[in-house]
Amino acid sequence: MKLLFDFLPIAIFFAVYHFTGDIIAATLVLIPATLAQLAITWWRQRRIEKTLLVTSIIVLASAGATVAFHDPAFIQWKPTVVNAAFGVAFLLSPLFGGLTLTQRMMGKAVTLPAAAWRRLNLAWVAFFFAMAALNVYVFTHYSEATWVDFKLFGMLGLTLLFVVGQALFLARHISRSPTEEKR
């Protein structure tokens, strides 16, 4: 459910774009959708996760520039900026406190050897940088409509595939509980 809620502003952007064919109009609707997402999150949880806050700030800045300058390049660069920022954050995370970002996020739920945490973290680094580069490739080599479709379906699909791959990686490294080992 959270994943669907996280993608709701993107889905609204997509729907408005395909209804109007106007990326500026779709971006104009993206701004209140993002603000509503922040407000609803705050209302329900009384906090906003750093990831959502950073992403929302970048969305609002790039969307605002797109509307102000009537230039879709700002909103098209947004996924590249977000993915590159997350790639850098994951890459540099061990320098601040010694733990990888993946271990900080999942360490309470999953126990892995240090080498597995590093591999998992580096996989996320590679994924984020690949997604950043792929976004640039799509918006510079294909039509605006293709980029909008890629933004929703391509990026979401690739993210889901990557998460499934991560789940398979984690399944190999998770040790069984003593009760399960007796069976």
C-alpha positions, 0 to 999 in steps of 0.5 A, spaced: 500 500 500 505 504 501 508 503 494 502 505 491 501 511 495 508 513 494 507 513 486 500 516 486 503 523 484 507 520 479 500 516 476 497 523 477 502 526 473 502 520 468 494 521 467 494 528 466 499 528 461 496 523 457 489 526 458 492 533 456 498 531 452 501 537 455 507 536 460 507 543 463 499 542 465 501 535 468 507 538 472 502 543 474 498 538 477 504 534 480 506 540 485 499 540 489 499 532 488 506 532 492 504 537 497 498 533 498 502 527 499 506 530 504 500 533 508 497 526 508 503 523 510 504 528 516 497 527 518 497 520 518 504 519 521 506 525 525 513 525 521 515 525 514 521 520 512 527 523 509 527 520 503 520 522 501 522 529 504 528 530 499 524 527 493 519 532 494 523 538 495 527 536 488 520 534 485 517 541 487 524 545 485 524 541 478 516 542 477 516 549 479 522 551 474 518 547 469 512 551 470 516 558 471 520 557 465 515 552 460 521 548 459 520 540 460 527 539 461 527 541 469 522 535 470 525 530 465 532 531 469 528 530 476 529 522 476 536 523 474 538 528 480 534 524 485 537 517 483 544 520 483 543 523 490 541 516 492 546 513 489 551 518 492 548 517 499 548 509 499 556 510 496 558 514 502 554 512 507 559 507 510 564 513 511 558 516 516 558 511 522 561 505 519 554 502 517 552 501 510 545 505 508 542 498 507 544 495 514 541 502 517 535 501 514 534 493 514 539 491 520 533 490 525 529 486 521 535 482 517 542 479 520 547 479 514 555 478 514 558 485 513 560 483 506 553 481 504 551 488 507 557 491 503 555 487 496 547 489 497 549 496 498 553 497 492 548 493 488 543 499 490 549 504 488 549 501 481 542 501 481 541 508 482 546 510 478 544 506 472 537 509 473 540 516 473 543 514 466 537 510 463 533 516 465 538 521 461 538 516 455 530 515 454 529 523 455 534 525 450 533 519 445 526 518 445 519 522 445 516 526 451 510 521 451 515 515 451 519 518 457 513 520 461 511 512 460 518 510 461 517 514 468 511 511 470 512 504 467 519 503 466 522 506 472 517 502 477 518 496 473 525 496 473 525 498 481 520 492 482 525 487 478 531 490 482 527 489 489 525 482 487 533 480 486 534 483 492 529 479 496 533 473 492 539 475 495 537 476 502 534 469 502 540 466 500 544 469 506 538 469 512 540 464 517 534 459 519 532 460 526 534 454 531 526 452 530 526 451 523 533 447 523 530 442 527 525 440 522 
